[in-house]
Amino acid sequence: MKTNVPCIYCGQESVALCDAILGWPFVSNSENVIHTTKRGNEYVDGKLREVRTIDQTKTAFTCDAPLCASCVNPVAITFFCGKAAGLDFTDLCKEHKTEHPWATDIPLIEKSAADITREQIHRNARQRGARMRLRLVAPALGDPQ
């Protein structure tokens, strides 16, 4: 997948987006019911408690940092069989390279929270990329580092 967006680290042409999951969208039921299963609200110790479950009609919120071929960190390949046979690559950016691609402790978050988290991660990635480029240029300028 080629995009018109440059790599977040080095500025080269991006070929992938980071697939790290930031969180899952959720469904919340605010009806006043005395007891439900894992959907809706429950009374716990006499207080109404909101219960959130994963909204399975939507996809997870992912990092989506654009990455070039040299900055991408491929961590998994998923094979699909049947009529829609093929494979899918799970690629992570340098901010997520130590995370397991199938982590089970992923939070339930709103889209606004995912957007804020994504922007913070992209800001950190851009700063890391600037430092990487500076290290490449500094020796040529005579910097003793």
MDAnalysis code that builds the backbone (N, CA, C; Angstrom):
import MDAnalysis as mda
import numpy as np

u = mda.Universe.empty(435, n_residues=145, atom_resindex=np.repeat(np.arange(145), 3), trajectory=True)
u.add_TopologyAttr("name", ["N", "CA", "C"] * 145)
u.add_TopologyAttr("resid", np.arange(1, 146))
u.add_TopologyAttr("resname", ["MET", "LYS", "THR", "ASN", "VAL", "PRO", "CYS", "ILE", "TYR", "CYS", "GLY", "GLN", "GLU", "SER", "VAL", "ALA", "LEU", "CYS", "ASP", "ALA", "ILE", "LEU", "GLY", "TRP", "PRO", "PHE", "VAL", "SER", "ASN", "SER", "GLU", "ASN", "VAL", "ILE", "HIS", "THR", "THR", "LYS", "ARG", "GLY", "ASN", "GLU", "TYR", "VAL", "ASP", "GLY", "LYS", "LEU", "ARG", "GLU", "VAL", "ARG", "THR", "ILE", "ASP", "GLN", "THR", "LYS", "THR", "ALA", "PHE", "THR", "CYS", "ASP", "ALA", "PRO", "LEU", "CYS", "ALA", "SER", "CYS", "VAL", "ASN", "PRO", "VAL", "ALA", "ILE", "THR", "PHE", "PHE", "CYS", "GLY", "LYS", "ALA", "ALA", "GLY", "LEU", "ASP", "PHE", "THR", "ASP", "LEU", "CYS", "LYS", "GLU", "HIS", "LYS", "THR", "GLU", "HIS", "PRO", "TRP", "ALA", "THR", "ASP", "ILE", "PRO", "LEU", "ILE", "GLU", "LYS", "SER", "ALA", "ALA", "ASP", "ILE", "THR", "ARG", "GLU", "GLN", "ILE", "HIS", "ARG", "ASN", "ALA", "ARG", "GLN", "ARG", "GLY", "ALA", "ARG", "MET", "ARG", "LEU", "ARG", "LEU", "VAL", "ALA", "PRO", "ALA", "LEU", "GLY", "ASP", "PRO", "GLN"])
u.atoms.positions = np.array([
    [0.833, -1.166, 0.000],
    [0.000, 0.000, 0.000],
    [0.883, 1.236, 0.000],
    [0.866, 1.979, -1.049],
    [1.622, 3.219, -1.120],
    [0.679, 4.378, -0.857],
    [1.193, 5.355, -0.142],
    [0.393, 6.528, 0.169],
    [1.144, 7.772, -0.280],
    [0.474, 8.883, -0.290],
    [1.113, 10.158, -0.616],
    [1.734, 10.803, 0.608],
    [1.556, 10.185, 1.766],
    [2.066, 10.734, 3.012],
    [3.491, 10.213, 3.230],
    [4.446, 11.099, 3.573],
    [5.812, 10.630, 3.807],
    [5.931, 9.867, 5.129],
    [6.973, 9.070, 5.249],
    [7.253, 8.312, 6.467],
    [7.381, 9.280, 7.642],
    [6.819, 8.916, 8.755],
    [6.814, 9.790, 9.925],
    [8.212, 9.948, 10.529],
    [9.127, 9.002, 10.223],
    [10.476, 9.060, 10.780],
    [11.496, 9.703, 9.838],
    [11.524, 9.260, 8.591],
    [12.605, 9.709, 7.701],
    [12.137, 10.550, 6.521],
    [10.850, 10.601, 6.257],
    [10.338, 11.427, 5.175],
    [10.290, 10.745, 3.817],
    [10.738, 9.490, 3.724],
    [10.658, 8.772, 2.453],
    [9.212, 8.367, 2.178],
    [8.982, 7.819, 0.989],
    [7.635, 7.397, 0.615],
    [7.166, 6.261, 1.532],
    [5.979, 6.402, 2.103],
    [5.471, 5.376, 3.015],
    [4.840, 4.230, 2.236],
    [5.001, 3.027, 2.786],
    [4.450, 1.821, 2.158],
    [3.492, 1.081, 3.090],
    [3.417, 1.500, 4.356],
    [2.564, 0.819, 5.329],
    [2.124, 1.801, 6.407],
    [1.100, 1.410, 7.149],
    [0.641, 2.155, 8.312],
    [0.799, 1.270, 9.540],
    [1.105, 1.869, 10.687],
    [1.263, 1.106, 11.924],
    [-0.082, 0.486, 12.310],
    [-0.055, -0.803, 12.641],
    [-1.272, -1.537, 12.981],
    [-1.478, -1.717, 14.483],
    [-0.706, -1.015, 15.317],
    [-0.858, -1.152, 16.770],
    [-2.251, -0.679, 17.186],
    [-2.912, -1.474, 17.998],
    [-4.269, -1.147, 18.437],
    [-4.196, -0.236, 19.659],
    [-4.805, 0.940, 19.545],
    [-4.843, 1.896, 20.647],
    [-6.005, 1.607, 21.587],
    [-7.090, 1.091, 21.051],
    [-8.269, 0.796, 21.855],
    [-9.411, 0.318, 20.984],
    [-10.442, -0.160, 21.638],
    [-11.632, -0.651, 20.945],
    [-12.782, 0.317, 21.160],
    [-13.601, 0.550, 20.131],
    [-14.830, 1.323, 20.342],
    [-15.780, 0.508, 21.209],
    [-16.645, 1.188, 21.947],
    [-17.516, 0.454, 22.855],
    [-18.972, 0.841, 22.683],
    [-19.816, -0.026, 23.200],
    [-21.252, 0.202, 23.246],
    [-21.608, 0.385, 24.711],
    [-22.398, 1.391, 24.996],
    [-22.817, 1.642, 26.368],
    [-24.325, 1.793, 26.388],
    [-24.969, 1.088, 27.277],
    [-26.418, 1.163, 27.396],
    [-26.743, 1.897, 28.689],
    [-27.465, 2.992, 28.602],
    [-27.747, 3.793, 29.791],
    [-29.188, 3.661, 30.282],
    [-29.859, 2.584, 29.917],
    [-31.223, 2.383, 30.405],
    [-31.184, 2.015, 31.884],
    [-32.185, 2.434, 32.613],
    [-32.238, 2.114, 34.037],
    [-32.879, 0.744, 34.221],
    [-32.068, -0.254, 34.273],
    [-32.546, -1.611, 34.484],
    [-31.912, -2.140, 35.770],
    [-32.570, -3.068, 36.395],
    [-32.056, -3.575, 37.668],
    [-30.878, -4.511, 37.445],
    [-30.945, -5.360, 36.460],
    [-29.831, -6.270, 36.222],
    [-29.857, -6.735, 34.770],
    [-28.716, -6.788, 34.168],
    [-28.606, -7.322, 32.816],
    [-27.422, -8.266, 32.777],
    [-27.215, -8.848, 31.637],
    [-26.021, -9.666, 31.452],
    [-24.849, -8.714, 31.246],
    [-23.936, -9.001, 30.342],
    [-22.772, -8.138, 30.160],
    [-23.059, -6.949, 29.252],
    [-24.297, -6.716, 28.933],
    [-24.660, -5.549, 28.131],
    [-25.622, -4.693, 28.946],
    [-25.456, -3.401, 28.875],
    [-26.370, -2.523, 29.577],
    [-25.796, -2.049, 30.898],
    [-26.668, -1.816, 31.868],
    [-26.261, -1.316, 33.173],
    [-26.548, -2.355, 34.237],
    [-25.827, -2.279, 35.309],
    [-26.041, -3.176, 36.432],
    [-26.041, -2.355, 37.709],
    [-26.810, -2.808, 38.680],
    [-26.741, -2.202, 39.994],
    [-25.710, -2.977, 40.802],
    [-24.717, -2.263, 41.304],
    [-23.691, -2.877, 42.133],
    [-23.669, -2.114, 43.445],
    [-23.894, -2.791, 44.543],
    [-23.953, -2.161, 45.865],
    [-24.943, -1.009, 45.892],
    [-26.081, -1.170, 45.253],
    [-27.124, -0.157, 45.251],
    [-26.878, 1.024, 44.339],
    [-25.749, 1.025, 43.608],
    [-25.436, 2.135, 42.709],
    [-25.486, 1.644, 41.271],
    [-25.994, 2.501, 40.403],
    [-26.072, 2.164, 38.993],
    [-24.680, 2.257, 38.384],
    [-24.235, 1.203, 37.749],
    [-22.902, 1.171, 37.145],
    [-23.057, 0.926, 35.656],
    [-22.341, 1.723, 34.877],
    [-22.380, 1.569, 33.422],
    [-21.496, 0.397, 33.014],
    [-21.998, -0.425, 32.124],
    [-21.223, -1.552, 31.615],
    [-20.945, -1.304, 30.143],
    [-19.679, -1.396, 29.762],
    [-19.291, -1.162, 28.377],
    [-18.823, -2.478, 27.759],
    [-19.196, -2.684, 26.536],
    [-18.738, -3.856, 25.795],
    [-18.202, -3.410, 24.442],
    [-17.375, -4.230, 23.849],
    [-16.776, -3.906, 22.551],
    [-17.863, -3.809, 21.490],
    [-17.808, -2.739, 20.714],
    [-18.726, -2.571, 19.588],
    [-18.159, -3.360, 18.415],
    [-18.712, -4.531, 18.172],
    [-18.156, -5.418, 17.164],
    [-18.550, -5.033, 15.748],
    [-19.339, -3.958, 15.607],
    [-19.674, -3.494, 14.266],
    [-18.619, -2.532, 13.734],
    [-17.678, -2.124, 14.581],
    [-16.639, -1.179, 14.176],
    [-15.265, -1.822, 14.358],
    [-14.285, -1.269, 13.665],
    [-12.926, -1.783, 13.787],
    [-12.200, -1.063, 14.913],
    [-11.100, -1.637, 15.344],
    [-10.307, -1.065, 16.429],
    [-9.656, 0.246, 15.988],
    [-9.368, 1.103, 16.950],
    [-8.619, 2.328, 16.684],
    [-7.142, 1.955, 16.632],
    [-6.474, 2.268, 15.529],
    [-5.063, 1.911, 15.378],
    [-4.199, 3.160, 15.264],
    [-2.894, 2.979, 15.404],
    [-1.936, 4.080, 15.377],
    [-1.913, 4.779, 14.025],
    [-1.823, 4.024, 12.949],
    [-1.850, 4.541, 11.574],
    [-0.699, 5.478, 11.229],
    [0.437, 5.353, 11.897],
    [1.600, 6.168, 11.535],
    [2.132, 5.676, 10.188],
    [2.354, 6.576, 9.206],
    [2.880, 6.151, 7.907],
    [4.353, 5.753, 8.027],
    [4.713, 4.611, 7.417],
    [6.059, 4.067, 7.540],
    [6.626, 3.699, 6.174],
    [7.920, 3.957, 5.967],
    [8.584, 3.551, 4.727],
    [9.110, 2.118, 4.890],
    [9.658, 1.559, 3.837],
    [10.129, 0.175, 3.859],
    [11.266, -0.035, 4.858],
    [12.109, 0.982, 5.088],
    [13.230, 0.795, 6.014],
    [12.844, 1.049, 7.472],
    [11.757, 1.759, 7.729],
    [11.350, 2.060, 9.104],
    [10.259, 1.126, 9.631],
    [9.652, 0.340, 8.764],
    [8.563, -0.543, 9.183],
    [9.129, -1.720, 9.982],
    [8.360, -2.193, 10.966],
    [8.747, -3.326, 11.796],
    [7.683, -4.418, 11.649],
    [7.841, -5.343, 10.673],
    [6.829, -6.385, 10.486],
    [6.892, -7.400, 11.623],
    [5.755, -7.680, 12.242],
    [5.742, -8.604, 13.381],
    [4.900, -9.847, 13.160],
    [4.001, -9.829, 12.183],
    [3.146, -11.002, 11.979],
    [2.588, -11.012, 10.560],
    [2.293, -12.223, 10.108],
    [1.607, -12.426, 8.839],
    [0.407, -13.321, 9.124],
    [-0.762, -12.893, 8.680],
    [-1.982, -13.676, 8.867],
    [-2.416, -14.198, 7.508],
    [-2.641, -15.507, 7.419],
    [-3.077, -16.138, 6.178],
    [-4.575, -16.372, 6.224],
    [-5.252, -16.079, 5.113],
    [-6.692, -16.289, 5.000],
    [-6.954, -17.325, 3.913],
    [-7.877, -18.235, 4.173],
    [-8.248, -19.257, 3.194],
    [-9.663, -18.979, 2.687],
    [-10.057, -19.684, 1.648],
    [-11.404, -19.545, 1.124],
    [-11.464, -18.641, -0.089],
    [-12.644, -18.108, -0.367],
    [-12.833, -17.261, -1.545],
    [-12.013, -15.977, -1.460],
    [-11.878, -15.437, -0.261],
    [-11.109, -14.205, -0.069],
    [-9.699, -14.548, 0.432],
    [-9.090, -15.547, -0.171],
    [-7.774, -16.005, 0.291],
    [-6.730, -14.921, 0.103],
    [-5.774, -14.917, 0.965],
    [-4.690, -13.941, 0.892],
    [-3.946, -13.870, 2.203],
    [-3.188, -12.816, 2.371],
    [-2.475, -12.631, 3.623],
    [-2.453, -11.175, 4.012],
    [-2.268, -10.952, 5.285],
    [-2.249, -9.594, 5.829],
    [-1.023, -9.467, 6.716],
    [-0.322, -8.361, 6.591],
    [0.869, -8.120, 7.391],
    [0.511, -7.203, 8.562],
    [1.047, -7.492, 9.721],
    [0.903, -6.616, 10.879],
    [2.219, -5.887, 11.044],
    [2.198, -4.580, 10.808],
    [3.395, -3.750, 10.870],
    [3.271, -2.785, 12.046],
    [4.375, -2.588, 12.760],
    [4.385, -1.664, 13.889],
    [5.440, -0.587, 13.686],
    [5.160, 0.604, 14.217],
    [6.140, 1.685, 14.179],
    [7.132, 1.501, 15.328],
    [8.126, 2.355, 15.382],
    [9.156, 2.244, 16.420],
    [8.602, 2.556, 17.800],
    [7.503, 3.286, 17.868],
    [6.889, 3.583, 19.165],
    [6.189, 2.351, 19.741],
    [5.798, 1.411, 18.884],
    [5.058, 0.221, 19.327],
    [5.819, -1.083, 19.095],
    [7.075, -1.027, 18.711],
    [7.773, -2.248, 18.300],
    [7.941, -3.271, 19.420],
    [7.829, -2.855, 20.683],
    [7.963, -3.811, 21.780],
    [6.630, -4.395, 22.221],
    [5.529, -3.923, 21.639],
    [4.212, -4.422, 22.023],
    [3.885, -5.713, 21.274],
    [3.169, -6.581, 21.941],
    [2.723, -7.820, 21.307],
    [1.513, -7.493, 20.441],
    [1.490, -7.946, 19.178],
    [0.384, -7.556, 18.293],
    [-0.981, -8.086, 18.712],
    [-1.032, -9.083, 19.587],
    [-2.322, -9.632, 20.019],
    [-2.519, -9.426, 21.511],
    [-2.176, -8.250, 21.994],
    [-2.328, -7.952, 23.419],
    [-3.793, -8.064, 23.824],
    [-4.021, -8.544, 25.030],
    [-5.389, -8.738, 25.505],
    [-5.846, -7.638, 26.453],
    [-4.961, -6.741, 26.849],
    [-5.329, -5.697, 27.808],
    [-5.577, -4.352, 27.118],
    [-6.188, -4.392, 25.958],
    [-6.455, -3.179, 25.183],
    [-7.718, -2.518, 25.741],
    [-7.661, -1.204, 26.034],
    [-8.808, -0.549, 26.676],
    [-9.957, -0.274, 25.716],
    [-11.125, -0.032, 26.289],
    [-12.290, 0.444, 25.551],
    [-12.251, 1.966, 25.627],
    [-12.173, 2.648, 24.477],
    [-12.044, 4.103, 24.473],
    [-12.979, 4.723, 23.447],
    [-13.212, 6.013, 23.616],
    [-14.016, 6.767, 22.656],
    [-13.130, 7.240, 21.514],
    [-13.746, 7.614, 20.411],
    [-12.982, 8.068, 19.245],
    [-12.145, 9.296, 19.570],
    [-12.675, 10.211, 20.356],
    [-11.923, 11.421, 20.703],
    [-10.659, 11.075, 21.489],
    [-10.755, 10.109, 22.394],
    [-9.580, 9.684, 23.157],
    [-8.571, 8.996, 22.249],
    [-9.052, 8.225, 21.289],
    [-8.151, 7.567, 20.333],
    [-7.439, 8.605, 19.474],
    [-8.144, 9.648, 19.058],
    [-7.531, 10.709, 18.252],
    [-6.444, 11.439, 19.031],
    [-6.704, 11.721, 20.309],
    [-5.706, 12.397, 21.146],
    [-4.485, 11.514, 21.340],
    [-4.703, 10.239, 21.650],
    [-3.597, 9.299, 21.839],
    [-2.788, 9.163, 20.561],
    [-3.477, 9.038, 19.430],
    [-2.796, 8.903, 18.142],
    [-1.928, 10.134, 17.851],
    [-2.453, 11.331, 18.126],
    [-1.691, 12.557, 17.880],
    [-0.456, 12.631, 18.776],
    [-0.577, 12.210, 20.032],
    [0.577, 12.198, 20.934],
    [1.651, 11.227, 20.442],
    [1.233, 10.058, 19.982],
    [2.182, 9.063, 19.469],
    [2.863, 9.592, 18.213],
    [2.099, 10.206, 17.321],
    [2.675, 10.746, 16.085],
    [3.640, 11.894, 16.388],
    [3.316, 12.713, 17.395],
    [4.227, 13.797, 17.786],
    [5.554, 13.224, 18.296],
    [5.478, 12.184, 19.148],
    [6.696, 11.532, 19.641],
    [7.490, 10.911, 18.497],
    [6.801, 10.312, 17.540],
    [7.470, 9.687, 16.399],
    [8.164, 10.738, 15.532],
    [7.496, 11.873, 15.309],
    [8.128, 12.944, 14.519],
    [9.370, 13.479, 15.224],
    [9.314, 13.619, 16.559],
    [10.485, 14.075, 17.315],
    [11.623, 13.059, 17.230],
    [11.283, 11.757, 17.325],
    [12.304, 10.713, 17.193],
    [12.930, 10.761, 15.804],
    [12.098, 10.950, 14.785],
    [12.607, 11.042, 13.412],
    [13.529, 12.231, 13.228],
    [13.178, 13.367, 13.842],
    [14.046, 14.551, 13.750],
    [15.391, 14.285, 14.413],
    [15.377, 13.607, 15.550],
    [16.647, 13.266, 16.222],
    [17.467, 12.300, 15.378],
    [16.794, 11.336, 14.727],
    [17.507, 10.378, 13.864],
    [18.168, 11.105, 12.694],
    [17.434, 12.019, 12.063],
    [17.997, 12.761, 10.938],
    [19.135, 13.669, 11.395],
    [19.011, 14.245, 12.584],
    [20.058, 15.121, 13.110],
    [21.346, 14.336, 13.356],
    [21.227, 13.110, 13.855],
    [22.414, 12.279, 14.078],
    [23.110, 11.944, 12.769],
    [22.338, 11.830, 11.689],
    [22.944, 11.539, 10.392],
    [23.655, 12.758, 9.824],
    [23.140, 13.954, 10.095],
    [23.709, 15.180, 9.557],
    [24.842, 15.707, 10.435],
    [24.751, 15.514, 11.758],
    [25.723, 16.102, 12.692],
    [27.167, 15.693, 12.419],
    [27.510, 14.412, 12.150],
    [28.906, 14.075, 11.875],
    [29.447, 14.796, 10.632],
    [28.594, 15.024, 9.649],
    [29.042, 15.702, 8.457],
    [29.351, 17.179, 8.719],
    [28.741, 17.736, 9.762],
    [28.981, 19.133, 10.105],
    [30.158, 19.312, 11.040],
    [30.802, 18.219, 11.427],
    [31.950, 18.308, 12.307],
    [31.599, 18.212, 13.783],
    [30.372, 17.819, 14.108],
    [29.984, 17.661, 15.503],
    [30.708, 16.458, 16.088],
    [31.341, 16.567, 17.272],
    [32.103, 15.459, 17.822],
    [31.266, 14.271, 18.255],
    [29.945, 14.382, 18.268],
    [29.108, 13.253, 18.662],
    [29.172, 12.240, 17.594],
])
